Structures are given as structure tokens and as C-alpha cells.
Amino acid sequence: MIAQTPPQTVAARLAAGERLTLLDVREDWELAIAVLPGIVHIPMGEIPDRWAELDASAPTVVICRSGMRSQQVAHFLQAQGFAQVENLAGGILAWARELDPTLTAY
């Protein structure tokens, strides 16, 4: 089961100093519209070839636009042995709506 973590929870953990890998799986053109600081960017289509670049022992929160692609990637990573993988519930759209209205919704 992949945890569906709300944006407020992720932001609070980051503010408390927790070291999280924020894996953004959106396409390059999407990052040009809205991006969170400190992300690791690997587009979803590249994950099967590049997942080994990530630290499987680190807490990882997967991010996409609405939470659908990131959910799929989180399941894939879990199958590769990632024990602490979560999905950002609602994606970057929820982050913009609930935490940072300066981010462009698209």
C-alpha cells in the first residue's frame, strides 16, 4: 500500500528538517510551468531505466501533476525495494491550491 501524503504533511516534514527525496516525474515542459524547490527530476517514461539513480533507503515522495502518474511510479519503486515511498496526494495541483497559490495550475 502506497501512502497518499497530503501537501501540508510533506511541507511540515520538510520544514522540520526531514530529509526527503522529492521525485518529480512530470515532463520537462511541465517543470517550466510549476516546480517545487529541491526536487529530483526523472520523467515517468525514464524511471524504468533511471530508478537506480535514487537512494532506495531514503524516504521518497513522488510528485506529478495530479497524483496519478506519481502513484504508478511509487508502486514501481516499491517493487524495486523502496520501503519508504509515498505519493503526493493531489500532485502539484493540490500543492498550489493548498500551500502556494503562486504556482501556476495547468
N, CA, C and O atoms as a GROMACS GRO file, in nm:
protein
  424
    1MET      N    1   0.085  -0.119   0.000
    1MET     CA    2   0.000   0.000   0.000
    1MET      C    3   0.090   0.125   0.000
    1MET      O    4   0.180   0.138   0.083
    2ILE      N    5   0.064   0.213  -0.091
    2ILE     CA    6   0.139   0.338  -0.102
    2ILE      C    7   0.065   0.446  -0.024
    2ILE      O    8  -0.055   0.468  -0.044
    3ALA      N    9   0.136   0.513   0.064
    3ALA     CA   10   0.077   0.623   0.141
    3ALA      C   11   0.044   0.739   0.049
    3ALA      O   12   0.124   0.777  -0.037
    4GLN      N   13  -0.074   0.795   0.067
    4GLN     CA   14  -0.118   0.915  -0.005
    4GLN      C   15  -0.096   1.033   0.091
    4GLN      O   16  -0.178   1.058   0.178
    5THR      N   17   0.014   1.103   0.074
    5THR     CA   18   0.054   1.204   0.170
    5THR      C   19   0.011   1.342   0.124
    5THR      O   20   0.047   1.385   0.015
    6PRO      N   21  -0.067   1.413   0.206
    6PRO     CA   22  -0.114   1.547   0.169
    6PRO      C   23   0.000   1.647   0.161
    6PRO      O   24   0.101   1.632   0.230
    7PRO      N   25  -0.015   1.750   0.078
    7PRO     CA   26   0.089   1.852   0.065
    7PRO      C   27   0.129   1.915   0.199
    7PRO      O   28   0.246   1.941   0.223
    8GLN      N   29   0.030   1.939   0.287
    8GLN     CA   30   0.060   2.002   0.416
    8GLN      C   31   0.155   1.915   0.499
    8GLN      O   32   0.243   1.967   0.568
    9THR      N   33   0.136   1.785   0.492
    9THR     CA   34   0.222   1.693   0.567
    9THR      C   35   0.364   1.695   0.513
    9THR      O   36   0.460   1.699   0.590
   10VAL      N   37   0.378   1.693   0.381
   10VAL     CA   38   0.512   1.696   0.319
   10VAL      C   39   0.581   1.828   0.356
   10VAL      O   40   0.698   1.829   0.394
   11ALA      N   41   0.509   1.940   0.344
   11ALA     CA   42   0.566   2.071   0.376
   11ALA      C   43   0.609   2.077   0.521
   11ALA      O   44   0.715   2.132   0.551
   12ALA      N   45   0.529   2.023   0.613
   12ALA     CA   46   0.563   2.025   0.755
   12ALA      C   47   0.687   1.940   0.782
   12ALA      O   48   0.773   1.979   0.861
   13ARG      N   49   0.696   1.828   0.718
   13ARG     CA   50   0.814   1.742   0.736
   13ARG      C   51   0.940   1.811   0.684
   13ARG      O   52   1.045   1.806   0.748
   14LEU      N   53   0.929   1.875   0.569
   14LEU     CA   54   1.043   1.949   0.515
   14LEU      C   55   1.082   2.063   0.609
   14LEU      O   56   1.201   2.085   0.635
   15ALA      N   57   0.983   2.137   0.658
   15ALA     CA   58   1.009   2.249   0.749
   15ALA      C   59   1.075   2.202   0.878
   15ALA      O   60   1.151   2.276   0.939
   16ALA      N   61   1.045   2.079   0.920
   16ALA     CA   62   1.104   2.023   1.042
   16ALA      C   63   1.245   1.969   1.018
   16ALA      O   64   1.310   1.922   1.110
   17GLY      N   65   1.290   1.976   0.893
   17GLY     CA   66   1.426   1.933   0.861
   17GLY      C   67   1.440   1.789   0.816
   17GLY      O   68   1.552   1.741   0.799
   18GLU      N   69   1.328   1.720   0.796
   18GLU     CA   70   1.337   1.582   0.749
   18GLU      C   71   1.392   1.580   0.606
   18GLU      O   72   1.353   1.660   0.521
   19ARG      N   73   1.484   1.490   0.584
   19ARG     CA   74   1.545   1.478   0.452
   19ARG      C   75   1.460   1.384   0.366
   19ARG      O   76   1.463   1.262   0.383
   20LEU      N   77   1.386   1.443   0.276
   20LEU     CA   78   1.301   1.367   0.186
   20LEU      C   79   1.352   1.382   0.043
   20LEU      O   80   1.398   1.489   0.004
   21THR      N   81   1.346   1.276  -0.033
   21THR     CA   82   1.368   1.287  -0.176
   21THR      C   83   1.234   1.320  -0.239
   21THR      O   84   1.139   1.243  -0.229
   22LEU      N   85   1.226   1.436  -0.303
   22LEU     CA   86   1.106   1.476  -0.375
   22LEU      C   87   1.129   1.443  -0.521
   22LEU      O   88   1.197   1.516  -0.593
   23LEU      N   89   1.072   1.332  -0.565
   23LEU     CA   90   1.092   1.284  -0.701
   23LEU      C   91   0.978   1.333  -0.789
   23LEU      O   92   0.865   1.287  -0.775
   24ASP      N   93   1.009   1.426  -0.878
   24ASP     CA   94   0.909   1.480  -0.970
   24ASP      C   95   0.919   1.404  -1.101
   24ASP      O   96   1.023   1.404  -1.166
   25VAL      N   97   0.809   1.339  -1.140
   25VAL     CA   98   0.809   1.254  -1.259
   25VAL      C   99   0.740   1.317  -1.378
   25VAL      O  100   0.710   1.250  -1.476
   26ARG      N  101   0.713   1.448  -1.368
   26ARG     CA  102   0.649   1.519  -1.480
   26ARG      C  103   0.750   1.542  -1.593
   26ARG      O  104   0.870   1.523  -1.577
   27GLU      N  105   0.698   1.584  -1.707
   27GLU     CA  106   0.780   1.612  -1.823
   27GLU      C  107   0.851   1.748  -1.808
   27GLU      O  108   0.810   1.831  -1.727
   28ASP      N  109   0.956   1.769  -1.886
   28ASP     CA  110   1.032   1.894  -1.881
   28ASP      C  111   0.943   2.016  -1.900
   28ASP      O  112   0.956   2.115  -1.828
   29TRP      N  113   0.851   2.009  -1.996
   29TRP     CA  114   0.765   2.125  -2.024
   29TRP      C  115   0.677   2.157  -1.904
   29TRP      O  116   0.640   2.273  -1.884
   30GLU      N  117   0.642   2.057  -1.824
   30GLU     CA  118   0.560   2.081  -1.705
   30GLU      C  119   0.639   2.154  -1.596
   30GLU      O  120   0.584   2.236  -1.523
   31LEU      N  121   0.766   2.122  -1.586
   31LEU     CA  122   0.851   2.191  -1.487
   31LEU      C  123   0.864   2.339  -1.519
   31LEU      O  124   0.880   2.422  -1.429
   32ALA      N  125   0.858   2.371  -1.647
   32ALA     CA  126   0.866   2.512  -1.687
   32ALA      C  127   0.744   2.591  -1.640
   32ALA      O  128   0.749   2.713  -1.631
   33ILE      N  129   0.635   2.522  -1.609
   33ILE     CA  130   0.512   2.588  -1.564
   33ILE      C  131   0.510   2.603  -1.412
   33ILE      O  132   0.479   2.710  -1.360
   34ALA      N  133   0.543   2.496  -1.342
   34ALA     CA  134   0.537   2.496  -1.195
   34ALA      C  135   0.635   2.393  -1.142
   34ALA      O  136   0.636   2.278  -1.186
   35VAL      N  137   0.719   2.434  -1.047
   35VAL     CA  138   0.817   2.341  -0.991
   35VAL      C  139   0.838   2.372  -0.843
   35VAL      O  140   0.834   2.488  -0.801
   36LEU      N  141   0.860   2.269  -0.766
   36LEU     CA  142   0.894   2.285  -0.624
   36LEU      C  143   1.045   2.286  -0.610
   36LEU      O  144   1.114   2.216  -0.685
   37PRO      N  145   1.099   2.363  -0.516
   37PRO     CA  146   1.244   2.364  -0.497
   37PRO      C  147   1.294   2.231  -0.440
   37PRO      O  148   1.224   2.164  -0.364
   38GLY      N  149   1.414   2.195  -0.478
   38GLY     CA  150   1.479   2.078  -0.420
   38GLY      C  151   1.436   1.944  -0.476
   38GLY      O  152   1.467   1.841  -0.417
   39ILE      N  153   1.366   1.943  -0.588
   39ILE     CA  154   1.321   1.816  -0.645
   39ILE      C  155   1.434   1.742  -0.715
   39ILE      O  156   1.535   1.801  -0.752
   40VAL      N  157   1.414   1.614  -0.732
   40VAL     CA  158   1.492   1.531  -0.824
   40VAL      C  159   1.397   1.506  -0.940
   40VAL      O  160   1.286   1.458  -0.920
   41HIS      N  161   1.441   1.538  -1.061
   41HIS     CA  162   1.353   1.524  -1.177
   41HIS      C  163   1.394   1.405  -1.263
   41HIS      O  164   1.503   1.402  -1.319
   42ILE      N  165   1.304   1.309  -1.271
   42ILE     CA  166   1.318   1.198  -1.366
   42ILE      C  167   1.180   1.177  -1.426
   42ILE      O  168   1.089   1.130  -1.357
   43PRO      N  169   1.160   1.212  -1.553
   43PRO     CA  170   1.028   1.192  -1.615
   43PRO      C  171   0.983   1.046  -1.604
   43PRO      O  172   1.064   0.954  -1.607
   44MET      N  173   0.854   1.028  -1.590
   44MET     CA  174   0.797   0.894  -1.570
   44MET      C  175   0.849   0.793  -1.672
   44MET      O  176   0.883   0.680  -1.636
   45GLY      N  177   0.855   0.831  -1.798
   45GLY     CA  178   0.900   0.739  -1.901
   45GLY      C  179   1.044   0.694  -1.888
   45GLY      O  180   1.083   0.593  -1.946
   46GLU      N  181   1.124   0.768  -1.811
   46GLU     CA  182   1.264   0.733  -1.790
   46GLU      C  183   1.288   0.654  -1.662
   46GLU      O  184   1.398   0.603  -1.640
   47ILE      N  185   1.187   0.643  -1.578
   47ILE     CA  186   1.203   0.574  -1.449
   47ILE      C  187   1.254   0.431  -1.464
   47ILE      O  188   1.343   0.392  -1.389
   48PRO      N  189   1.200   0.349  -1.558
   48PRO     CA  190   1.250   0.211  -1.567
   48PRO      C  191   1.400   0.202  -1.594
   48PRO      O  192   1.464   0.104  -1.554
   49ASP      N  193   1.456   0.301  -1.661
   49ASP     CA  194   1.600   0.300  -1.692
   49ASP      C  195   1.684   0.376  -1.590
   49ASP      O  196   1.806   0.357  -1.585
   50ARG      N  197   1.620   0.462  -1.509
   50ARG     CA  198   1.698   0.551  -1.422
   50ARG      C  199   1.670   0.538  -1.273
   50ARG      O  200   1.729   0.610  -1.194
   51TRP      N  201   1.581   0.448  -1.234
   51TRP     CA  202   1.542   0.440  -1.092
   51TRP      C  203   1.661   0.412  -1.002
   51TRP      O  204   1.660   0.451  -0.885
   52ALA      N  205   1.764   0.344  -1.053
   52ALA     CA  206   1.880   0.310  -0.970
   52ALA      C  207   1.961   0.435  -0.931
   52ALA      O  208   2.049   0.426  -0.845
   53GLU      N  209   1.934   0.550  -0.992
   53GLU     CA  210   1.999   0.676  -0.953
   53GLU      C  211   1.950   0.723  -0.816
   53GLU      O  212   2.013   0.809  -0.754
   54LEU      N  213   1.839   0.669  -0.771
   54LEU     CA  214   1.777   0.711  -0.646
   54LEU      C  215   1.825   0.623  -0.530
   54LEU      O  216   1.865   0.508  -0.551
   55ASP      N  217   1.819   0.678  -0.409
   55ASP     CA  218   1.855   0.604  -0.288
   55ASP      C  219   1.732   0.530  -0.237
   55ASP      O  220   1.639   0.592  -0.185
   56ALA      N  221   1.731   0.400  -0.251
   56ALA     CA  222   1.614   0.319  -0.211
   56ALA      C  223   1.590   0.322  -0.061
   56ALA      O  224   1.482   0.286  -0.015
   57SER      N  225   1.690   0.362   0.017
   57SER     CA  226   1.673   0.366   0.162
   57SER      C  227   1.621   0.500   0.212
   57SER      O  228   1.586   0.513   0.329
   58ALA      N  229   1.615   0.600   0.124
   58ALA     CA  230   1.570   0.733   0.164
   58ALA      C  231   1.419   0.746   0.153
   58ALA      O  232   1.360   0.689   0.061
   59PRO      N  233   1.355   0.818   0.244
   59PRO     CA  234   1.213   0.846   0.228
   59PRO      C  235   1.191   0.925   0.098
   59PRO      O  236   1.254   1.028   0.077
   60THR      N  237   1.103   0.876   0.013
   60THR     CA  238   1.082   0.934  -0.120
   60THR      C  239   0.935   0.968  -0.138
   60THR      O  240   0.847   0.884  -0.116
   61VAL      N  241   0.909   1.092  -0.177
   61VAL     CA  242   0.774   1.137  -0.210
   61VAL      C  243   0.772   1.162  -0.360
   61VAL      O  244   0.848   1.245  -0.410
   62VAL      N  245   0.685   1.092  -0.431
   62VAL     CA  246   0.676   1.103  -0.576
   62VAL      C  247   0.568   1.206  -0.611
   62VAL      O  248   0.459   1.206  -0.553
   63ILE      N  249   0.602   1.293  -0.707
   63ILE     CA  250   0.517   1.407  -0.743
   63ILE      C  251   0.489   1.406  -0.893
   63ILE      O  252   0.577   1.379  -0.974
   64CYS      N  253   0.363   1.436  -0.928
   64CYS     CA  254   0.328   1.464  -1.067
   64CYS      C  255   0.225   1.576  -1.067
   64CYS      O  256   0.215   1.650  -0.968
   65ARG      N  257   0.149   1.591  -1.172
   65ARG     CA  258   0.051   1.700  -1.180
   65ARG      C  259  -0.066   1.678  -1.084
   65ARG      O  260  -0.100   1.767  -1.007
   66SER      N  261  -0.127   1.559  -1.090
   66SER     CA  262  -0.249   1.537  -1.011
   66SER      C  263  -0.241   1.418  -0.916
   66SER      O  264  -0.333   1.397  -0.837
   67GLY      N  265  -0.135   1.342  -0.923
   67GLY     CA  266  -0.119   1.227  -0.834
   67GLY      C  267  -0.137   1.092  -0.900
   67GLY      O  268  -0.119   0.989  -0.834
   68MET      N  269  -0.173   1.090  -1.027
   68MET     CA  270  -0.196   0.962  -1.095
   68MET      C  271  -0.065   0.897  -1.143
   68MET      O  272  -0.038   0.781  -1.112
   69ARG      N  273   0.014   0.972  -1.216
   69ARG     CA  274   0.142   0.916  -1.264
   69ARG      C  275   0.234   0.883  -1.147
   69ARG      O  276   0.300   0.780  -1.145
   70SER      N  277   0.236   0.973  -1.049
   70SER     CA  278   0.324   0.952  -0.934
   70SER      C  279   0.283   0.826  -0.857
   70SER      O  280   0.369   0.756  -0.804
   71GLN      N  281   0.155   0.796  -0.852
   71GLN     CA  282   0.107   0.673  -0.787
   71GLN      C  283   0.164   0.552  -0.858
   71GLN      O  284   0.211   0.458  -0.794
   72GLN      N  285   0.161   0.552  -0.990
   72GLN     CA  286   0.216   0.441  -1.068
   72GLN      C  287   0.365   0.426  -1.043
   72GLN      O  288   0.415   0.314  -1.025
   73VAL      N  289   0.437   0.538  -1.042
   73VAL     CA  290   0.581   0.533  -1.020
   73VAL      C  291   0.611   0.486  -0.878
   73VAL      O  292   0.705   0.409  -0.857
   74ALA      N  293   0.532   0.530  -0.780
   74ALA     CA  294   0.552   0.486  -0.642
   74ALA      C  295   0.538   0.333  -0.631
   74ALA      O  296   0.617   0.269  -0.561
   75HIS      N  297   0.439   0.276  -0.698
   75HIS     CA  298   0.423   0.130  -0.698
   75HIS      C  299   0.543   0.063  -0.763
   75HIS      O  300   0.592  -0.039  -0.713
   76PHE      N  301   0.590   0.119  -0.874
   76PHE     CA  302   0.708   0.063  -0.941
   76PHE      C  303   0.828   0.065  -0.847
   76PHE      O  304   0.899  -0.035  -0.834
   77LEU      N  305   0.852   0.179  -0.781
   77LEU     CA  306   0.966   0.190  -0.691
   77LEU      C  307   0.954   0.094  -0.573
   77LEU      O  308   1.053   0.033  -0.531
   78GLN      N  309   0.834   0.079  -0.521
   78GLN     CA  310   0.812  -0.015  -0.412
   78GLN      C  311   0.851  -0.157  -0.457
   78GLN      O  312   0.910  -0.232  -0.380
   79ALA      N  313   0.816  -0.192  -0.580
   79ALA     CA  314   0.851  -0.324  -0.634
   79ALA      C  315   1.001  -0.340  -0.651
   79ALA      O  316   1.052  -0.453  -0.654
   80GLN      N  317   1.073  -0.228  -0.662
   80GLN     CA  318   1.218  -0.232  -0.675
   80GLN      C  319   1.287  -0.232  -0.538
   80GLN      O  320   1.410  -0.233  -0.532
   81GLY      N  321   1.210  -0.232  -0.431
   81GLY     CA  322   1.268  -0.240  -0.297
   81GLY      C  323   1.268  -0.111  -0.218
   81GLY      O  324   1.326  -0.106  -0.109
   82PHE      N  325   1.203  -0.007  -0.268
   82PHE     CA  326   1.193   0.118  -0.193
   82PHE      C  327   1.091   0.097  -0.080
   82PHE      O  328   0.973   0.076  -0.107
   83ALA      N  329   1.136   0.102   0.044
   83ALA     CA  330   1.048   0.073   0.158
   83ALA      C  331   0.973   0.196   0.205
   83ALA      O  332   0.867   0.184   0.267
   84GLN      N  333   1.026   0.314   0.176
   84GLN     CA  334   0.966   0.438   0.225
   84GLN      C  335   0.926   0.528   0.109
   84GLN      O  336   0.980   0.638   0.095
   85VAL      N  337   0.835   0.483   0.028
   85VAL     CA  338   0.791   0.561  -0.088
   85VAL      C  339   0.646   0.603  -0.067
   85VAL      O  340   0.562   0.522  -0.026
   86GLU      N  341   0.617   0.729  -0.097
   86GLU     CA  342   0.484   0.786  -0.080
   86GLU      C  343   0.445   0.862  -0.206
   86GLU      O  344   0.530   0.898  -0.288
   87ASN      N  345   0.316   0.885  -0.220
   87ASN     CA  346   0.264   0.962  -0.331
   87ASN      C  347   0.213   1.095  -0.278
   87ASN      O  348   0.143   1.099  -0.177
   88LEU      N  349   0.249   1.206  -0.345
   88LEU     CA  350   0.194   1.336  -0.306
   88LEU      C  351   0.048   1.340  -0.349
   88LEU      O  352   0.018   1.348  -0.468
   89ALA      N  353  -0.042   1.334  -0.252
   89ALA     CA  354  -0.185   1.330  -0.280
   89ALA      C  355  -0.227   1.457  -0.354
   89ALA      O  356  -0.206   1.568  -0.305
   90GLY      N  357  -0.287   1.439  -0.471
   90GLY     CA  358  -0.335   1.553  -0.549
   90GLY      C  359  -0.228   1.622  -0.632
   90GLY      O  360  -0.258   1.715  -0.706
   91GLY      N  361  -0.103   1.578  -0.620
   91GLY     CA  362   0.006   1.631  -0.701
   91GLY      C  363   0.035   1.779  -0.681
   91GLY      O  364  -0.002   1.840  -0.581
   92ILE      N  365   0.102   1.835  -0.781
   92ILE     CA  366   0.142   1.975  -0.777
   92ILE      C  367   0.018   2.066  -0.776
   92ILE      O  368   0.022   2.178  -0.725
   93LEU      N  369  -0.093   2.017  -0.834
   93LEU     CA  370  -0.217   2.097  -0.831
   93LEU      C  371  -0.265   2.117  -0.688
   93LEU      O  372  -0.308   2.227  -0.652
   94ALA      N  373  -0.259   2.013  -0.606
   94ALA     CA  374  -0.300   2.025  -0.466
   94ALA      C  375  -0.204   2.114  -0.390
   94ALA      O  376  -0.246   2.194  -0.306
   95TRP      N  377  -0.074   2.102  -0.419
   95TRP     CA  378   0.025   2.187  -0.353
   95TRP      C  379  -0.006   2.334  -0.383
   95TRP      O  380  -0.005   2.418  -0.293
   96ALA      N  381  -0.033   2.363  -0.508
   96ALA     CA  382  -0.063   2.502  -0.548
   96ALA      C  383  -0.192   2.550  -0.482
   96ALA      O  384  -0.198   2.662  -0.432
   97ARG      N  385  -0.292   2.468  -0.481
   97ARG     CA  386  -0.423   2.504  -0.426
   97ARG      C  387  -0.416   2.524  -0.274
   97ARG      O  388  -0.477   2.616  -0.220
   98GLU      N  389  -0.343   2.436  -0.205
   98GLU     CA  390  -0.346   2.434  -0.060
   98GLU      C  391  -0.230   2.508   0.007
   98GLU      O  392  -0.243   2.551   0.122
   99LEU      N  393  -0.118   2.523  -0.063
   99LEU     CA  394   0.000   2.580   0.003
   99LEU      C  395   0.062   2.699  -0.068
   99LEU      O  396   0.112   2.791  -0.002
  100ASP      N  397   0.060   2.699  -0.200
  100ASP     CA  398   0.134   2.802  -0.272
  100ASP      C  399   0.056   2.848  -0.397
  100ASP      O  400   0.078   2.796  -0.506
  101PRO      N  401  -0.035   2.943  -0.379
  101PRO     CA  402  -0.114   2.987  -0.494
  101PRO      C  403  -0.034   3.061  -0.600
  101PRO      O  404  -0.088   3.094  -0.706
  102THR      N  405   0.094   3.087  -0.574
  102THR     CA  406   0.176   3.149  -0.678
  102THR      C  407   0.218   3.047  -0.786
  102THR      O  408   0.261   3.086  -0.894
  103LEU      N  409   0.204   2.918  -0.756
  103LEU     CA  410   0.233   2.817  -0.857
  103LEU      C  411   0.120   2.815  -0.959
  103LEU      O  412   0.002   2.823  -0.925
  104THR      N  413   0.158   2.805  -1.084
  104THR     CA  414   0.059   2.806  -1.191
  104THR      C  415  -0.009   2.670  -1.201
  104THR      O  416   0.058   2.567  -1.212
  105ALA      N  417  -0.140   2.669  -1.197
  105ALA     CA  418  -0.216   2.547  -1.220
  105ALA      C  419  -0.231   2.529  -1.372
  105ALA      O  420  -0.256   2.625  -1.444
  106TYR      N  421  -0.216   2.408  -1.417
  106TYR     CA  422  -0.228   2.382  -1.561
  106TYR      C  423  -0.301   2.253  -1.584
  106TYR      O  424  -0.321   2.214  -1.699
   0.00000   0.00000   0.00000
